[in-house]
Amino acid sequence: MEGKTYSRRDNSRLGQMSRTERDLSNYSQDLESNPAKGLSVMIRKILPGCRVGSMPHVGVVGAGMAGLRCAEVLIKKGVKVTILEGRDRIGGRVHQNSQQGHILDMGPNWIHGTEKNPFIDLAKETGTVAFSIEERSSVFDELGHPMNEENSKAYSELLWGIISSAFKYSNDHSASISPEKSLKDFVTEQVKEEDLTEEERRLILQMADMWGAFVGDPIERQSLKYFWLEECIDGENLFVASTYKAILERVAKIPLAKADVHLSTKVTSIESISDPGRGPRVVVRTANDSLHEFDEVVLTPPLGWLKRNRSAFSPPLPHRISTAISNISYGRLEKVFITFRSAFWDGSVDSSRQANTPKYPFFTHFLHPTYASQNPHSWNIELVSLSAMPAPTAHPTLLFYIHGPCATHVTSMISGIPSHDPTYFSLLDGFFKPYYSRLPHFSPSEPACVPSGILATDWQNDELAGYGSYTNFQTSERVDVGDEEVQLDKDIEALRDGVPERGVWFAGEHTAPFVALGTVTGAWWSGEAVGRRVAAMYGLGGESLESRNGERGAAGVDMNASGTLDGEKVRDGGSLNGVAL
């Protein structure tokens, strides 16, 4: 998710836990008390050839956040680890690029939720600057006119109240909600009940389309039945101003130093071989036709990769796993960074803005822009001003979030065109100029208002990203009586379990605790969980990992219920690396 955290406290009832809270509690307790939980794992432990107490050789496929975290946990238990990574770099979707001297996060930009989130501690440890965004935002209507700030704020508060009600409704009534019903259906019904004019209802429904930027697909495809799976960790969402670069380097430090790492090594097949004398073996074949044999293999490629590579497994994956991979959806979120010589939108182009004048808001929303001829279906456009970040991280760049069919349209426009090609620049500038040209102080004759660089992500055409961005939960067709109904929560749990009887495990944001699905935190937790489960199966200990200056357990960082973090408070008015929260 990108942008805003839904807090479970908003709708929790005294003494009751939401489904995501129960899941996270059980997830953490299992790792603390019984990391080798599961029937398949127990069978492995009693079968002849299971070498409890021996030191396994574990293959980790993928050097993203889940793979690196899993490798680190195993290495600290003394396990021999080999990492096979298809790219010529580490990080996976956590990746930075540069433009005009500015480092940009091409993947995640956020730390989702501040309570018991290990990335709060990692940010402090690495000096990573993360900050809480202001509530103020700017909204342009379908004709390109700026909306009255008071009205847009009131409409936004009403909408988020409805979204909050949708979470509660989904949590309480999931079993009876039709799989065909979308979040848009729910919002439309609720808006009809409000005392509003038709024009106000239309504006609020247009604002509701912004939800797509959170999940990577239109709100019409967001399942209401499984909307509760979109809940986030409690607390605020922090924007990572100085990028994830230092955090990635910290997470990769031990794996790069102590694992056998093979970059530019694409995996093409995974074969599980039953050996009664020594337990299962897993043979991994790569694109250069090399073979690697392991006792266990942890697969961390994205869900989209698994969808396209189920035939790579021999024997075929069990029905419960194959069905889960098919059922869970994969989103389409892309980003476009447009850099200027100076942030003209923060003040006049002659730099006469007074020092105490507020900067332009962090968020801008362009609703159903009928005035943009390059936007054939008037898709909503979301904009973030990176000049609103705290010094010294701020720079004159506008970050556009696009999702679903809009993202597909934009990436198709530039498909196959190198980013240094003038055509690439021209196509993207033509698409986004109708939006940045409506910002304050824009003048087409001023050099400061002409982009100096444009760079777009292209995850939808990236094989190793699974041709998409991250997990989401979409509507599905109603099934006939007697047919197997889609149960997305059970599908996620099945992927978490993996196929340990064959030595095959899965990790990634698609196998995370429900509260962290689709996030970097979720990828981290999932990698940690599998690492600990594999280690525990070999009798290498499932005890709590060291806290502080070492490992952080799945329950998170050293933060209690009151929000204390290493003797400090992280709350409204608190700080992280000197930046106001």
Secondary structure, 3 states (H helix, E strand, C coil): CCCCCCCHHHCCCCCCCCHHHHHHHHHHHHHHHCCCCCHHHHHHHHCCCCCCCCCCEEEEECCEHHHHHHHHHHHHCCCEEEEECCCCCCECCCCEEEECCEEEECCCCEEECCCCCHHHHHHHHHCCCEEECCCCEEEECCCCCECCHHHHHHHHHHHHHHHHHHHHHHHHHHHHCCCCCEHHHHHHHHHHHCCCCHHHHHHHHHHHHHHHHHHCCCHHHEECCCHHHHCCCCCCEEEECCCCHHHHHHHHHHHHHHCEEECCCCEEEEEEECCCCCCCEEEEEECCCCEEEECEEEECCCHHHHHHCHHHEECCCCHHHHHHHHHCEECCEEEEEEECCCCHHHCCCCCCCCCCCCCCCCEEEECCCCCCCCCCCCCCEEEEEHHHCCCCCCCCEEEEEEEHHHHHHHHHHCCCCCCCCHHHHHHHHHHHHHHHCCCCCCCCCCHHHCCCEEEECCHHHCHHHCCCCCEECECCCCCCCCCCCCCHHHHHHHHHHCEHHHCEEECCHHHCCHHHCCCHHHHHHHHHHHHHHHHHHCCCCCCCCCCCCCCCCCCCCCECCCCEECCEECCCCCEECCEEC
